[in-house]
Amino acid sequence: MVKAVVGEETQLKLADDRLSHSTITAQVGLVIGRLSSNLDRGFVFDLIPTPQNDAGEAVCSLTETTSRDDKKKQSKSKPQSSDSSSLFFDKDWVAEHARQVSRMLLGGMKVIGIYVWASENAFKNSTIALCQTVHGVAEAAPFSENDSNERLLIHICYSPRRWTCRNCSLASNITSSSLRPCDFKMGRVFNSLQTYKCMYNFSLRLPIYHESTSNAQTLSDILRQGISVHENELRGAKAMVDGNLVVNDESSTIDGSHKVELLLPFFNDISTKACSQKALVGLLVFSGSVCSFAYLNSKEPISQAVSEIKGDIIRSLQSRLDIICDEADKDLVPTEDDANEATAVIPVSRLVLDSLRETRGLAFPRRVFVPWLVGTFICDYLQPSERLEVLKDHCVELMSMEALPDASTILEAEVEAATMTTESFWDVALSFCSESISSSKNKGIETQTDNGQTAVKTTNFNIMVAVLFLLLSILVGLVLTVKRT
């Protein structure tokens, strides 16, 4: 349970000035920061206002439910000061904003709640709506399983003028008791942050089963299932920070940036075992590199930083897959008149792989890092055909950045890391068959659908040759022994 919250003084004062000089009577936005279970404290990095919806309407507004007699008595006062005024929220739009912003945050940074700019009376009359909005944000931008089941609700009140913070429990039902006050103050949060960086190389070999034994048949389904399995393996990985094996919960005594290396235990190749099964019809190889960052308070243990790095890697892989699926949903326009034409427009991510008899490839978005606040980064994803210019719209609209930083300050670390194997982000390996070695220089994610018969036949032939050679050796030995006798 978070008992105290510290907000970055510089950023919160900027937000306070922005709101106080505006003419709006109500606003809602996201709280970006970190909830530390080790320290029982919350850290607020910045407040991001939620943009207008597609119709150009504000997602938070005041509503009045006063009677005629009340209106006559309050005609001389401002509407927002009415005891009966309440807040209306476009909850779905706020949740969608949280989902997209969470993709851009790195390890140790999360959407930890919402803030509201409103009068005291409007805030008190909107408890249920506020709790529902917080719950919607939590569902759209969830934490990992081991993280806290609570979110923050910051109220910036202009009548009277003050800041308050409440803790919203996600475990209880949505009632007024779900909100509990907690200590809130402003300070220098970024001064105590430490940076952890990891370059993680991976290669997943995912079997493609026959439709009768598995429901995960499209490329996106198989990848999502493979990422989920790899997440469990990654949790058990050991880590080295600055060349030292992490074996306890000590905090780092060295300021600045730290290098993290993950050491995965050796596992038996699942795909090789699967090749002996009759249900196997192909193999999908998913490989590449992920550059990961995490930001933690200097008093938090190093093991927590390692956990944040692992979570950031998995979220990055899932975000890339989500982006591809989102793009596929936009571009998928089936044609009813011509079945062949409808098949032609099906994107690769929606292909049913157990019936595919040809090699297909798919390049994933690459991760780039944009400077954010006081030496920290946020991230975004670029498709192979996109350039850095497309980052501007995302950063301005989603993160409320005034302008995109200079291109020279944008970090493209994954491009540099990928040059160790290939020139692109994703490497292709068609399978363990020797015939595919010549195709290992292809880029992207590719599927092998030759049903594994070639590999099985090759293995059987090698065994037969070995047995015949053994029998011939025994026979020659017997002949030589007889002659000597």
Helices and strands as residue ranges (DSSP letters): E 4-8, H 9-20, E 27-36, E 41-49, E 60-63, H 68-73, G 79-81, E 86-89, H 91-104, E 110-118, H 120-124, H 127-140, E 150-158, E 161-169, G 176-178, E 179-187, G 190-192, E 193-209, H 219-235, E 238-241, E 244-245, E 257-263, H 270-274, E 280-297, H 302-331, H 339-344, G 348-350, G 353-355, E 361-362, E 366-371, E 377-382, G 388-390, H 391-398, G 407-409, H 413-418, G 434-439, E 445-448, H 453-484
